[in-house]
Amino acid sequence: MHQKQMAQFTEKKRMRIRLLEKLKTLRQSRSKAWYLQSSLPLPKALGMSCLISLSLIATHFSPLGDTLESYFARRLEFFTRHALGIWPHFDSRLKVFGLDTKSMVDLQTESVRPEDWDALFYAINAREPKQILIDKSFALPLSRDPHPQDRLKRTISGGAPVAGQAFLLSESIFGQEEFPLEAPLFHLDHWLEPGHEPPGWLVPTNQFVYGPNSLFQDAFVFVGHTNFYQEGYVRPLVRITDTRVLPHWSLAITKERHLNEEGLWLDGKRLPVDKTGRILVNLGPAHSYPVQSIWQLFRTARARNNFEAIKKGDTVVILTRMHQFDSDMQHTPVGAIPGGFVNLSVLNSVMTGQWLNPTGDAPISIFLFSILGMLAAIFLGPRLFGLVAAIAPPFITLTGLALFCYGSMVVPWLQSVLSFSFTAGILFAERSRVKDATARKLKDSLEGLVDPQKLEDLLKNPASLRLVASVQNLSIMFIDIEGFAIFAKKNGPSAIFDHLKEVLNSLTEVVHRFGGVVDKSRGDGLLCYFGHQYGGGKTIDHAEQALRCAIEIQRQNLERCLIHAKEGKPISPLRIGINAGDVFVGDLGGKGRINLAVIGSDVNITQRLETACDSHFVLCGEGLWKRLPHDIELNARSQTRFIHIKHHESFYPAVEVDPFSSDPTKLNDALHAYRDYRGISPSDDRLILPKRRRIAFQSPSAQGRLVDFSSNGFGVILDKYFGRGVNLLFGLGAWDELSEKLAQCGFANLLGEIRWGRPVEGGFAHGVLIKNLTPHQRGELFQIVRETSGLAGKRLVSRAA
């Protein structure tokens, strides 16, 4: 006995070690749970975000990027600023005169003669201006007569310093002589501070330079380019070759100019150029430019009178191409305006310091807002993401416009909006695709296991799934469809599956209604449990829920059996075993599926309860019965019934619940209907013992008496109630004659299996099948009992079990 107990103890210890190892594996697999990865994985999201960022950065540095900025961002910025009544104010010392159509009519010529220019310069110089700048003139000879041109050259040289205009081309002009860049102004060393290198954006362009006519080149103190880029930019300094540079025309009014690694400095202030060496022109609306018609200046000059509009120290600008026959229009972010207005805007910025300052690095902004879009896409819920996606782009845009209008800052808001929107939109769409795919897998895994409403809640929040391996106290239920194998032999696959689907769907609906989870289908039955919630939480009264669910299942199924009997359909009685106890619960499923494993000795006990249960009954384990409230009202009879459990030395006390104790007729009808459906005839012919010929049934486990007997076994009434499948060692005790004959034939010790049982008056009736005898021996035993009991002449009767 001691060795047997030690063996049982060792086996239990091994089983616990195996369970603990399994539990450890389950916990380790928790981090790999596919249903928790319904969101887009961060590494994948980061990779997609970087790819989008790189694509947008490449677009930013392409012609398409310049076009987007010029025709969308810059236009919107200037339009907003002008709509708010904000634009740069021109310096009062800046006096601008335009050679417009009215001037051409007054001069009665489309080409200004040298003598008119000579008189004009004479009148301007009489007012002692600080500087004279001429836009787009003196590129060609003005007259065939050299004398007026010589006189004009002397006039230009003898007055205020005059700045002329040059222009840059990527190709040379046939027959046109390039402008010589020999003066110190055009030498790179003239601009560089000693010991410093030029900034990185100043790279040689190898362009062709064309400027004033050679007759007037020496007369101009300063010659600069007026090239304008359609994107709204100019270059303050262009490096033509490794040693030669050409400044912008507007830099003529500055006193100090120098270069170093930090950039271009004018009169001690660094020019706000971007990384490519460009300046965004600070343009105003067309009506804001203080341009006067030059015809009055010509009239005054002809009369040799003083022109009061020009004051001493003013900067005079002459725009020569403002008439409609020779209009120099440029497409800018504020619309099409004369090219002279563009140059005038740059000149005004040089004088007043009203620059548009590029702030922020576009590639960095693209990357940062791409990361923000990624975070919003993978961490925000659909509603909050929709709100952020709707608010963020307008907010970024309005912030960029406000900085432009009120701070003269040019920030890469368009790139930021595109980066955020593209990244957030693409990643959220990918997240939705992944989430939908995961939801479909999750639905496929859980559909039928939990209540549909709970399933919907879990699909909305997969993170709430509670599948981590743990020890929990649950109620386990095994349901078996009796006689399904025989039904399957008589019917085709379609009928088998239709019938099985009908029964299982009905069972599942009831289990869900009582808060249970259908763990898995066992082909002709179900494994269910109560007390565990996939979405977290637990059910305290799971034992009562499980029992009430089992009773309801049996009552519904019995009604279905009776209906099917009338309609000639298959009849499927159920056996249900339920028990409660501590079990190991965890997900054993792989990627894309959930397989919740319920492991423990109480699970094995529950399965044995189901096999020991009779049709239409519920057999409860001791663990479940102890958890039930003492005052529970079930409207069903309960009776202790002993069964055998593996590794249990003594009989296990189960509780049989009869849901039909108040209506036994209905139960009998269902049992007879099932026998008729199966074609089962009454039990084998047997002899009924009279009360005066009492034969005792003697077993170490129970005591009782024989009621009837046949060649296969005995009908007995015992003092204990045993479940199906219980094996009993017994002997028959009676008068001496019977005992002697049984001993002589070797029938003193018999092994019987309980085939059925039911409570009766005075005890519990059982059907016992003799297992340790051959058919011949069973026949011999039958004859011995028949003859010694005085029933040799009695006729055999058929009696149903």
Disulfide bonds with the S-S distance in Angstrom:
none
